[in-house]
Amino acid sequence: MARAAARWKLLAAVVAAVLAATGVLVVVHLRPTPRLYSEGIAVGTHGDAVPIQPRTRGRFVPGTSYFVATTRAVHGRYAEPTASGVRESRAWLQRSGRVLAYGGYSELVERALLDLRLSTAGNGALMASPQGPWRYVWPRDAAFAVAALSATGHHDDAERILSFLLDVCPARGVWQARYLVNGSGRVPDERPTQLDSSGWVPWATWVWFTTSPHSAHARALLARLWPIVARSADAAAGPSGDPALPAPSSDYWEMREKKVTLGTVGPLVVGLRAAAALARATGHGVQAARWSDSSRRLAGTVAQTFGMHGYPRTMPDGGADAAVTFLAPPFTAPSGAMSKAVADTASLLSVPNGGVRPGTAWVGDGAWTPEVALFALAAAGVGDRRQAATRLDWLGRHRTSTGTVAEKVGPDGRPLSVAPLAWTDALVVLSVAKLATNLDLAPPA
């Protein structure tokens, strides 16, 4: 989220400052030319994920990530489909059962699941998208992929992603914005850490654990994975166990923040509840009490601060933010106040093409698909099937030529940026899973 936009905004600010210092009066509009970088991803000749270049003609073999191109210039770029490969892919998909069969979303869910699978390297590195500057592991995206794959019965795939997170888990539990895919724990740049992942990682682990069909196996694996839960929860709770509000941190907007944001506190409340529930289930009584108490205190503080101002991005008047959905169902129990906040925010963030933007303070036009999917999930969380369908249908209508959901949709309705985006894919799957199975995604308070 905001991977490119934040960099361009910073560059524009620097240039404007230099020009101002020299006394030159110039209006600067530094935005990258919007374009679509890929139509989707497919199995390459070496078995890895390769981008489908824009305007490439062809089709996927149904139920697979095998792409048969009819554009002559790209022959030999994609793997030839084999009978065994097609059978294996379709069998993998069929584990999704009721989720895949729900309503008219089978094609949308199918491509999202196949893209999540292909975006995951053999070592469990779930890339935001296997191309360009997205070819890294964002813990937030990885966490949502774990939840989505767990919701559809793909626990072995979810476990590989969790194992990768264990390999790169920071000692202090404060996750980097993104990691290299090699599992070294190294990062590609100097982006600030993002505290929200310290909430999302325990939450995803809880979803995986509570949906696992093999409790003995899950308990044994959780014992090995425990550092990603404990370190994250300790970071979320703060050194005293009573964080009040945490220090300012970058969040899914991926910008340096001077004030604590809604996009940070929401995930921390959810993550602390998830960590406490996992601790209770596995005999970590002291940690369970500490994290549970911290979650209650933080939730109360958020309600008394952000809530008093209508849940803005930052207090007191930072504008609306799609992160309000993090404090609403299905991540928490239903509440009239939060339902109103979500509805008000959705209205404020609507854009003419029918989608939504991340926030009222967001620089740029067009719609962002993760935010559209977040509001779909929020609607599904309160049983509003009509509103959820409206959001999912919009995503379905604005896919690329291969049926893939891109990161952004321009003012004219064209898909833009990268396709696919793992976070959007995971949110689509979770939204349909919630509608199809009423999946429990809210850790007990």
N, C-alpha and C positions, 0 to 999 in steps of 0.2 A: 504494500500500500504506500503510495506516495514516493515510490522508489526514484522516479525520474523528476516528478513535479517539484519535490523539495530541493533537489540540486539546482534546477533552473531558477527557482525563486531566490535561492541564496546567491547565485551568480548575478541575477538582475539587481539585487540589493547592493552587491559589491560595486558593480559598474556604475549604478546610480550615485553611490557615495563618492566614487572617484570623480565623476563628472561634476557633482555639486562642489567638491573641493576646488576644482579648477575654474569655477564660475561659469561653466557651460550649462545652459538651460536646454535640456533635451528630454523628450518623453521616450522612455525605453520600454519596449515590449519584447522581452526575451523569453519566448516560449518555443519549445521544440515543435517542428512541424508535425501535427498529428498524423500518424499513419499506422497501418497494421503491419506488425513485424512477422507474423506467421498466421497461417490458417488453422494450425493445430500441430500435433506431434504424432509421429508414427514410428514403428519399429524399423530401425535402420539395418543395413546389411551386416553390421557387427552385433546386432541384438540390442543395441542401445537406443535411446530416444533421439530422433532427429526432427528438426522443425520442418513443417510443410510450408514452403515459401509462398508468399502472397501470389495470387492469381494462378497457382498450380491447379491444374484440372485433374480430377480423379475421384476415387471413392474408397471408403473403408470396406473391407470384407465384413459383413454384418457380425456383430458380437466380438470384434477383435480390434487391435490397433494396427493391423496390416493394411497398408494403403497402396492401392493400385493406381498409379499415375497414368494419365493419358497424355500428359505434356512430355513431348519427346526429350527435351533437354534434361530432364531429371531422371530418366531411366537409369537404373542401377543404384540409385540413392536409397531406395527402400527395400526391405527384405521381401523376398518372395514368400507368399503364404504357403504353408504346408498343411496337409490334412491333420497331422498330429497337433500342430500349433493352433489351428483353428478350433479343434475339439477341446484342447486344454483351456483356451481363452474362454470359450463359451461355458465350459464346466465351472470355471472360476466365477464367472458372472452369475451363474444360477444359484450360488450360495446366497445371493441377495434376496431371493424369495419374494416375500410380500412387498418389500420396498421397491424392487424392480417392476413389480406388476401393478403398482398403485396408479390409479387414474390414467391420465394420458401422458405420464412423464417417464415412461420406460426408456425412450430414446435419450432423453436429457440425462437421466440418472446413469444409464449405461455408458455414455461417453464420459461423464464425469468420473465414474469409477475406473474405467479403463485408462483415463489420463492420469489419475492418481497413482495407479499401479505402474504405469510407464515412467512417471516422474520420480519414482523411487529407485535409487541405485541399489545394487546388490548388498551393500553394507547398511541399508536402511536410511540412507540420506534422502529425505523427501525435499526435492527442489521446488522452489516457487514456480518455476517453469524451466525446462531443461534447455535453456538457450540464453545467450547474451548475459546482461547484468542480473538476470533472474536465476542464474544457474548456481544458486547457493541455498543453504538451508536456513530458513527463518523459523525459529522455535515455535512461533505463533502458528504459522501455516502447518508445521509438522504436527502440532498438538491437535488442530482441527482435523487433520487427515487421520490421526489415530482414532479420534472419536467417530468419524464417518465410517472408517473401515470396520471398527468394532460394531457399529450399528447395523452393518450389513453382513456380519458373520465372517469377516476376513481378519480374524484375530491374529493369525500368523503374520500377516503383512503389518498389522498394527504393532505387533511385538518387535518386528525388525526396526521399525521407526523409533520405538521407545529405547531399544538397545543402542541405536545411534546417539540418541539424546543422552544416554548414560555415558557414552564414550566422550562426549564433549561437555558434560555437565560442569559448570563452574563451581569452584570450592565454596564460594560465598552465596551461590544460588541466584545471582543476578545475571541473567543471560545476555549475551551479545545480541546485536540486531540480527546478525546472520553469520553463518559458518561455512568454511570450505567443505566440500563433499567428501574429502578424504578421511574424515574422522579424527584429524589431528587436534581439533579444538581451536585452530587458528582462524583468523578472520581476514576478509579481503580488503578492508579499509579501516578507517578510524571513526566509524559511526559510533555514537554514544550507545551505552547499554539501554535495554528496554525492560523496565521492571514488570510490565504487564505479562510477559512470558512466565514470570514466577507464579502467576495465578493460572495461566492456561495449561501449563505442563501438569501440575497435580490434578486439575480438572479432567484432562484427557486420560490420565492414568486411572482415575476413578471410573470414568466411562468404560474403559477397556476392562477393568477388573470386575465391575458389576454386571457386564454383559457376557463375560467369558462363560462358555458352556462347560468348562472343566475347572472346577474350583480348586482342586488340589494342585493342578499345574499352575493356575493363576497365582495361588499363594506362594508357591515356590519361586516363581519368576518375580513376583513383587518383592520378595526378600532381596533379590539381586538388584532390582530397580530402585530400592528404597532411597538411595541418595538423591535421585531427581525429585522425589516428593519432599523429603525432609529438608534438603538445602533450599529448595524453592519456597517452601512454607516458612522456614525461618527468615528468609529474606523478605517475604511478604509481611510477616508479623513484626519485623523490625527488631533491633537489638534488645529492647525492653519488653517485647511481647505486647506492647500497647502503642501501636503506631500513630494513634489519632489520625492524622493524614500523613502519607509517606512524603518523602522529599520529591521535588519535581523530577520527572523522568521522561524521556522520549517514549512515545507509544506507537500505535499503528499508523499515525501520520508521519512518523520517522523524521521529526524535527526536534531541534533542541528547545526545551521548554523552560520557561522561567517560573511557571506555576504548575501545581499538580493538576492533572487532567482527569476528566471522566473516563477516558480510555485506559487510564492506569488503575484507578481505584475500583472500577467495576470488576475486572478480572481478579484482582486480589481478594475481594470478598468471596467470589465463587471458588477460587483456588484454595483459600484457607478452610472453607467448609469441606471441600473435597479431601484435603489432606487430613483433616480431623476425622472424617468418616473412615478413611483408609486406616488411620492409626487405631481407631476403635476396633475395626474389624480384624486387626492383626496383633492386638495386645500391646500397642504402644500407648499406654494409658496417660503417661505424663505429657507426651507430645500432643495427644488428642485433646486434653484439657487446655493446654496452652493455646493451640491453634483455634480451637472452638471459641475460647474467650476472646482471642484477637479478632476473629471474624465478626463476633457480635459487636465488639467495640467499634470496629471500622465501619460496619454497616450502619450503626447508629450515628456515627460522626458524619458519614456521607449523607444520610437523610437530613441531618440537622444543618448541613452546610450546602452542599449541592442541591439537595431537595428543596430547601427554602427559597432557592432562586430558579426553580423549574428545571433543574438538572442541565445546566449549561456545560460547555466544554471545560471552561475554567471559571472560577468564581471571581466576581459576582455576575459578570455579564460577558462571558466568552463566546456567546452564540451557541446555537444548537449543534449537536454532534450525534452522529449515528451510534456512538458508543453508549447512548442511553439504553440500547437493546441489551447490553451486557448485564444490566441490573434488573432485567425483566425476564419473564418466562421465555424460553424453557430453562434458563439458567437458575432462576429462583422461583419461589412460589408466587402465584398471582396476587396482584395488588391493584386496587382502583387507581391509586395515585400514579403508579408506573404505567398502567395502561393509557392513562391520559397523557403522560409525558411522551410515551412512544408515538402516539397518534399525532400529538402536536409537533413533535420533531420531524416525523415523516412528512407532514404537510410543509413545514418550513424548508426542508431539504429537497423538495420535488423540483425537477427541472423539466423544461418543455418537451423533451423527447420521451417523457414518461418514467424515467428512472429517478435516482436520487444521487446527490453528491455527499461527500463525507461530512461536511459541516457548513454552516453559513459563513464562516471565516475562510473557507477553502478558496484558494486562488485557482481559477480555471473554470471552464465550462464543461458541458457533457456530463455523463453519468458514470458511476463506478459500480461495477457488478458486485463486488463484495458487499457493498452497502445495500444494494437492492436485495441480495440474498439474506443479509442480516434481518431486514424487515420481513422477508418471507418467513424466516425462522421464528421471528417474534410473533407473527400472526399464527403460525402453526402452534406455537407454545401456548396460546390462549384458546385454541380450538377455532379460530376464525378461518375456516377453510376458504371462504370466498376471497378474503384479502391475500391469503397465502397463494392461492391460485393466480390472482392478478399479478403478483410479483413473479412467480415461477413462469407464467405464460409470457411475461415481458422478456424474461431471460431467454426463453425458448425462441422467441421471434427475432432476437437480436444476436444470434450466433453467426459464426463464420460459415463459409461455404461447406466446410466439413462437418458442421454441427457442433462446433466447439465454442464454449463461452470465453470471450476475451476479457481482459482486465477492465476495459473502458468502452463506452459507446458514445460516439460523437453526437453533436447537436442534430445532425441529419439522420441519426439512427444507424450509422455504419459502425461495425466493430472496430476498435482501435487498440493500439498497444500490443501486448503479448497475448497469445492464446495457446494453451490454456493457462489459467492461474489456479494454483492448487487451493488457495483459500476459498475462492468462489466455488470450485468443484466440491470441496468438502461441505460448504454451507448448503449447497443445493441438495446433496445427498442427505444431510441431517434434516433439512426441512421436509423432504418427502418421507424420510423415515419417521419423523414425528407425526406426520399426518397418517401414515400407513399403520404404525404400530403403537403410537402414543409412547414412544421411547422416553424413559426417565432420564433427563439431562440435568436435573437440579439436585446437587448434593444436599443432604438434610441440614437445615440450619441448626 
